[in-house]
Amino acid sequence: MKHIESDIQISSLYWFKLQYPKLLIASIPNGGSRNVIEATRMKKEGTLKGLPDVMILEPCGTFHACFVEFKQAKGKHSKEQIEIMGELLKRGYSVNTCYSFDDFRNVVERYFKCGNNGFI
């Protein structure tokens, strides 16, 4: 099994931590296969289906923080992802989808220039 989205996310976070060592970035472990007991526990703990993969915990311009969803080249957003991403945008967060490390780097650089419009 290939983990293309995971590999993009890993390289992206590695780069981010080197470029911005004092800033906070966190992954949101919503995806993946889990047994029923673990999935039930995570749901009770507040896991929110559709939440993007990563959050950069640094306000910039009018944005409170920056969310990033990683997708492989032909990846599609689920209905829940589209709904949650729309809600995040309405609440003042930057929301982005990255299909490669270069996409992520561009999103981050644009975000920290405070010129990112927030998009899906």
C-alpha positions as CSV (number, residue, x, y, z in Angstrom):
1,M,0.0,0.0,0.0
2,K,1.3,3.4,-0.9
3,H,1.1,6.3,1.4
4,I,1.4,9.2,-1.0
5,E,-0.6,11.8,1.0
6,S,1.3,10.8,4.2
7,D,4.7,11.1,2.4
8,I,3.7,14.6,1.2
9,Q,2.7,15.6,4.7
10,I,5.8,14.2,6.3
11,S,8.2,16.0,3.9
12,S,6.1,19.2,4.3
13,L,6.2,19.2,8.1
14,Y,9.9,18.4,8.1
15,W,10.5,21.5,5.9
16,F,8.2,23.7,8.0
17,K,10.0,22.8,11.2
18,L,13.3,23.6,9.7
19,Q,12.1,26.9,8.2
20,Y,10.0,28.0,11.2
21,P,11.4,26.2,14.3
22,K,9.7,28.5,16.8
23,L,6.2,28.3,15.3
24,L,3.6,25.6,16.1
25,I,2.3,23.2,13.5
26,A,0.3,20.1,14.4
27,S,-1.3,17.2,12.6
28,I,-4.9,16.3,13.2
29,P,-5.1,12.5,13.2
30,N,-8.6,12.0,11.8
31,G,-7.9,9.5,9.0
32,G,-6.5,6.0,8.9
33,S,-8.0,2.7,9.7
34,R,-8.7,1.8,13.3
35,N,-10.4,-0.9,15.1
36,V,-13.9,-0.3,16.3
37,I,-12.9,0.3,20.0
38,E,-10.3,2.9,19.1
39,A,-12.5,4.6,16.6
40,T,-15.3,4.8,19.1
41,R,-13.0,6.2,21.8
42,M,-11.6,8.9,19.4
43,K,-15.1,9.9,18.4
44,K,-16.0,10.3,22.1
45,E,-12.8,12.4,22.5
46,G,-14.0,14.8,19.9
47,T,-12.6,13.7,16.6
48,L,-14.3,15.7,13.9
49,K,-14.8,14.0,10.5
50,G,-13.6,16.2,7.7
51,L,-11.2,18.4,9.6
52,P,-8.0,19.1,7.5
53,D,-4.8,17.2,8.1
54,V,-2.6,20.0,9.6
55,M,-3.0,23.3,11.4
56,I,-0.4,26.0,11.5
57,L,-1.1,27.7,14.9
58,E,0.0,31.2,14.0
59,P,-2.3,34.1,13.1
60,C,-1.5,36.2,10.1
61,G,-3.3,39.2,8.7
62,T,-7.0,38.5,9.1
63,F,-6.6,34.8,9.6
64,H,-6.6,33.1,13.0
65,A,-4.6,30.1,11.7
66,C,-3.9,28.1,8.6
67,F,-5.4,24.6,7.9
68,V,-4.0,22.3,5.2
69,E,-5.5,19.2,3.7
70,F,-3.1,16.9,1.8
71,K,-4.3,15.0,-1.2
72,Q,-2.6,12.9,-3.8
73,A,-2.9,14.0,-7.4
74,K,-6.3,12.5,-8.1
75,G,-7.5,12.9,-4.5
76,K,-11.1,14.2,-4.0
77,H,-12.5,15.9,-0.9
78,S,-15.2,14.1,1.0
79,K,-18.6,15.7,1.6
80,E,-17.6,16.2,5.3
81,Q,-14.3,17.8,4.3
82,I,-16.0,20.3,2.0
83,E,-18.5,21.2,4.7
84,I,-15.9,21.6,7.5
85,M,-13.5,23.6,5.2
86,G,-16.3,26.0,4.3
87,E,-17.1,26.4,8.0
88,L,-13.5,27.1,8.8
89,L,-13.3,29.8,6.1
90,K,-16.5,31.5,7.5
91,R,-14.8,31.5,10.9
92,G,-11.7,33.4,9.7
93,Y,-9.2,30.5,9.0
94,S,-7.1,30.1,5.9
95,V,-8.0,26.7,4.4
96,N,-5.9,25.1,1.7
97,T,-5.5,21.8,-0.2
98,C,-2.0,20.7,-1.2
99,Y,-1.2,18.0,-3.7
100,S,2.6,18.2,-3.4
101,F,5.4,19.5,-1.2
102,D,5.7,22.5,-3.6
103,D,2.0,23.3,-3.1
104,F,2.6,23.3,0.7
105,R,5.7,25.5,0.5
106,N,3.8,28.0,-1.7
107,V,0.8,28.0,0.7
108,V,3.0,28.7,3.7
109,E,5.0,31.4,2.1
110,R,1.9,33.1,0.8
111,Y,0.2,32.7,4.2
112,F,3.1,34.4,6.1
113,K,3.0,37.3,3.6
114,C,-0.6,37.6,4.9
115,G,-1.7,37.7,1.3
116,N,-3.5,34.3,1.3
117,N,-7.2,34.7,0.6
118,G,-8.0,31.3,2.2
119,F,-9.2,28.8,-0.4
120,I,-10.2,25.2,-0.9
